[in-house]
Amino acid sequence: MMRVRFSELALADLEELAAYISQDSPVAAQRVINRIEELCEKLGAVPGMGRVSELPPARKFVVPPWRYKIIYEIDEAAQQVVILRVYHGARNMPY
């Protein structure tokens, strides 16, 4: 199992996401963040779970049912998965 590390951008994405959803429902925000974090940990166990993104070597995994995308890279040398970004699929992002 690989270690999972969040980039500063990914951590900022999660904070922004939680703040946005919390405006309507703090409970829903916590549920979404928990699910995303759970799936990020799963990527440590099964790093090939996502598919190659439009900007290799980055990979992406879509969080059902909300369409949030987890953008990550696999660092074989360090035996870690690096979470680069987390954002909603409706956003116009380069990945």
C-alpha positions in Angstrom: 0.0 0.0 0.0 1.3 3.4 -0.9 1.2 6.4 1.3 -1.2 9.2 0.3 -0.1 12.8 0.4 -2.2 15.9 -0.4 -0.6 18.8 -2.2 -1.2 22.3 -0.8 -3.5 23.0 -3.7 -5.5 19.9 -3.0 -5.9 20.8 0.7 -7.0 24.3 -0.4 -9.5 22.7 -2.8 -11.0 20.6 0.0 -11.3 23.7 2.3 -13.0 25.7 -0.5 -15.3 22.8 -1.3 -16.3 22.3 2.3 -16.9 26.1 2.7 -19.1 26.2 -0.4 -21.2 23.2 0.5 -21.5 24.3 4.1 -23.4 27.4 3.0 -26.3 25.1 2.4 -25.6 22.2 4.6 -22.6 21.6 7.0 -23.7 17.9 7.3 -23.6 17.4 3.5 -20.2 19.2 3.3 -18.8 16.8 5.9 -20.3 13.8 4.1 -18.8 14.8 0.8 -15.3 15.6 2.3 -15.3 12.3 4.1 -16.2 10.4 0.9 -13.4 12.2 -1.0 -10.9 11.5 1.7 -12.0 7.8 1.9 -11.5 7.4 -1.9 -8.1 9.1 -1.7 -7.0 6.6 0.8 -8.3 3.8 -1.4 -6.1 5.2 -4.2 -3.1 4.4 -1.9 -4.2 0.7 -2.0 -5.2 0.7 -5.7 -3.3 3.5 -7.4 -4.3 2.4 -10.9 -8.0 2.8 -10.1 -8.2 6.1 -11.9 -7.5 6.7 -15.6 -4.8 8.8 -17.2 -5.8 12.4 -17.4 -5.4 14.8 -20.4 -2.1 15.9 -18.8 -0.1 12.7 -18.1 1.4 11.5 -15.8 -1.5 12.9 -13.8 -4.4 10.5 -13.3 -8.0 11.3 -12.4 -10.7 9.5 -10.5 -14.3 10.7 -10.5 -16.1 10.6 -7.1 -19.6 9.1 -7.6 -22.3 10.4 -7.4 -21.2 14.0 -7.2 -18.8 14.2 -10.1 -15.9 15.6 -8.1 -12.5 14.8 -9.7 -9.5 13.7 -7.8 -6.3 14.5 -9.8 -3.3 12.6 -8.6 0.1 11.2 -9.6 1.7 7.9 -8.6 5.3 8.3 -7.3 6.7 4.8 -7.5 10.1 5.8 -6.2 8.6 7.3 -3.0 5.8 4.7 -2.9 3.2 7.4 -2.6 0.1 8.8 -4.3 0.2 12.5 -4.5 -3.3 14.2 -4.6 -2.8 17.2 -6.8 -6.3 18.8 -7.0 -9.9 18.1 -6.1 -12.7 19.9 -7.9 -16.2 19.5 -9.4 -16.3 18.1 -12.9 -18.4 21.1 -14.1 -15.4 23.4 -13.6 -13.3 24.1 -16.6 -10.0 22.7 -15.5 -7.1 21.4 -17.6 -7.1 17.8 -16.3 
